[in-house]
Amino acid sequence: MGLLIRGGEIVTAETRAFGDILIEGETIAAIGPELAAPAGTEVIDATGKLIFPGFIDPHVHIHLPFMATFAKDTHATASKAGLVGGTTTFIEMVCPSRNEDALEGYNTWKQKAEGNSASDYAFHMTVSRWDARTEAQLREIVADGTASFKIFLSYKNFFGVTDEEMFQTLKLAAELGVITTAHCENAELVGQLQQLLLAQGKTGAEWHEPSRPESVEAEGTGRFATFLEQTGAAGYVVHLSCAPALRAAVEAKLRGVKLYVESVVPHFLLDKTYAERTGVEGMKFIMSPPLRHERNQPALWRALEAGMIDTVATDHCPFDTEQKLMGAKAFTQIPNGIPGIEDRVNLLYTYGVKRGGLDIHRFVDALSTKAAKIFGLFPRKGTIAVGSDADLVIYDPEYRGVISAKTQYTGNNYNGFEGFEIDGRPSVVTVRGKVQVREGEFVGDPSIGRMLKRKPQYVAQQGTREVVHAD
């Protein structure tokens, strides 16, 4: 049975017009005014609604062993949470530690996702060490359809790579034409500052941010950009949090480094005072890079509006309050991360588009289209066009609500945005033409999700820093 969405306002990264969308099978068959409904077609009235391309979260953690525990979501809970919030595709970080085999880790993540996701998904492959087997394993992983790497310039001796390992990774990435995403800090400085603070008896959550200050993130961002420049690789800074790191990234862009910038929704709306709350209330908000001084938020919003920040993701990583209490005696033992996959779209629409200065086309671009282009999913994903996957979000701009852990699909027991008002939410969400969400409730197929296999698209040019890609 086909699907006809009638009478909505279709909004993409570039256009805005009223019209109908006819879906046949898994893809969009026609777009236009007053389309005829073939026999047996379900018709959805989208009058008064906005129709967006399915949103893409390019940075999530679902299966994640971290600090002697595991993140609380499964692919079932996280994918449903994302869909209720309008996210129809996510890209998960595969994160084996330095002590684990990379290829075994990759296969573990794939097995956990397969048949258990209600939305489509892809992976970034973390390179946590470089040894005699690494290159061959990465080549195999890229051939399997995972066309992006991840490196951590933090978490020394666990996820983190040395500068030599970063160089080897980026050199291979440039050869293969894959993009490398990076958590940009300075592992050595963070480690030294942590030990200094703990030795001074400064053990509470409020000392997490001073242990990894803005200057450390800026240094890591600049260092990553320098390595990209010297190897010809394409790079993507994840969860950029502050103005100094933003300046380092923009300076690199201006001198021709092929560098994209991601920020995550907590850094636009939360600040370090949340992590300075007493006890577990502060621990809930521990993430890395940390929540920053609120003076950074205007700079992030302006950069997003101007396109200097390319994408807005979540770094979704949910832990329960009981897990956060593992760090009751030392902030270094608090599992890092807060949830966000369910609320990203509604928060950015409310506080960016409706109550702020964010253009609605830049909103679609940053939350869907640009991620699809950067990570090799466009035009299958990230747009509304004939032949594209029928991943659509029929959005009700008149809805009013309040975010609460009591109603979330996410698998942990708190929400970092508890009590935030939202001015709109998805009314209907489809994945490849199948209705998965109606009026805030998951109603679809919990196993429809497929792994999206991607091809390398970044070819380093000899003698220049530019790369061939689809912008």
Secondary structure, DSSP 8 states (H G I E B T S, - for coil): --EEEEEEEEE-SS-EEEEEEEEETTEEEEEETT----TT-EEEE-TT-EEEE-EEEEEE-SS-EETTEE-S--HHHHHHHHHHTTEEEEEEEE---TTS-HHHHHHHHHHHHTTT-SSEEEEEEE-----TTHHHHHHHHHHTT--EEEEESSSTTTT---HHHHHHHHHHHHHHT-EEEEE-S-HHHHHHHHHHHHHTT--SGGGHHHHS-HHHHHHHHHHHHHHHHHHT-EEEE-S--SHHHHHHHHHHHHTT--EEEEEEHHHHH--TTTTTSSTHHHHTT--SS----TTHHHHHHHHHHHTSS-EEE--B----HHHHGGGSS-GGGS------TTTHHHHHIIIIIISSS--HHHHHIIIIIHHHHHTT-TTTSSS--TTSB--EEEEEEEEEEE--GGG--SSSS--TTTT-EEEEEEEEEEETTEEEEETTEE-S-TT---B-------EE-TTSS-EE---
